[in-house]
């Protein structure tokens, strides 16, 4: 009976199939065939290259990384019985953006079925996954995702903003509205809260396209997850004086912009330029310089921020358009920030004007993740699509933070890993099948190391 034997030759360990035989009174061995060699405890088979066939070449490493990160965030557990189909929609939405009816065919070019444990796929499974996702308690899912994303015990600040997107739904009965790009169509509004430092998503909520931003923020004040942070940062279009009073009553600290009105102009902006346009009031931001002076206001602080560059632009525009008003000109270049924190003027101004992390999140949603426009018609599928985008953004924000030391973005990293295919090989002569991936570049190796993933 034959068996496998390790044969050491110099610094290598070879594996051979051997068989014992008796010659007189001695037991000897003969080598039937060499199988391969042992490298780092793994068997590397010896195969006759003349009889090798390539069975398939499939997209691999970019999808594997997404799946490894999903498992790290616990998504395979929290997304219910249809988790593998939901994650399939998330991964393909990030990588390829195929329509649902084309995905079954596309999957044959990838290792996704093997990664997710899917045997056969039809598009009905994916539409069912959208229905199941809409039925899940997504608030609980958001909480569990955030618990995995953020290990910080101290919840410093969150930034809250609202964006809108067009969609093709026939079940929406509200009127078309003018979007930010000037187009009139049916809109869906999405409120998104992210951490100020990392941009990790905390929660989202969808609203009809015709609801005022101030009313949306008023509705969000009941959200307990927002109250767990030291303060929240919101844009001026979301705040009203009534809301400021409500925030004070629930002891919620805030940093926000305020619109200029006649009363504020009269009481707070009659500032002598010589008293604000001085080195003592100077604050340097990333791309500009401003000058600030604060006042007590509604049990908080109102900061008048003067930007000479903005004043010059507005004055020139007013003159060129023939709408120059000398009374209004004195307020050109001013903006207002209100806050109830204990932070200094420079800290508050930098937080408010450099709050681009949520804008970057929306940009990621609308470009890398393709939120806008939504080409689905049933309202449940439209809302499920937004949730798919939310999960996708969760993955990308986590990857981005892991890759921070390298300066490589999440989407760039996935693109750099995308050429790593899995090749299925077969040796006809030896009736042996195996898989292989190409050797990694140095940069690909760095990415995998930072992500804590392997090939």
Secondary structure, 3 states (H helix, E strand, C coil): CEEEEEEEECCEEEEEEEEEEEECCEEEEEEEEEEEEEECCEEEECCCHHHEEEEEEEECHHHHHHHHHHHHCCHHHHCHHHHHHHHHHHHHHHHCCCCHHHHHHHHCCECHHHHHCCCCCCHHHHHHHHHHHHHCCHHHHHHHHHHHHCCCCCCCEEEEEEEEEEECCCCCCCCCEECCCCCEECEEEEEEEEECCCCCEEEEEEEECCCCHHHHHHHHCCCHHHHHCCEEEECHHHCCHHHHHHHHHCCCEEEEEECCCHHHHHHHCCCCHHHHCCHHHEEECCCCEEEEEEEEECCEEEEEEECHHHHHHHHHHHHHCCCCCHHHHCCCCEEEEEECCCCCHHHHHHHHHCCCHHHHHHHHHHCCCCCCCECCCCHHHHHHHHHHHHHHHHHHHHHHHHCHHHCCCHHHHHHHHCCCEEEEEEECCCCEEEEEECCCCHHHHHHHHHHCCCC
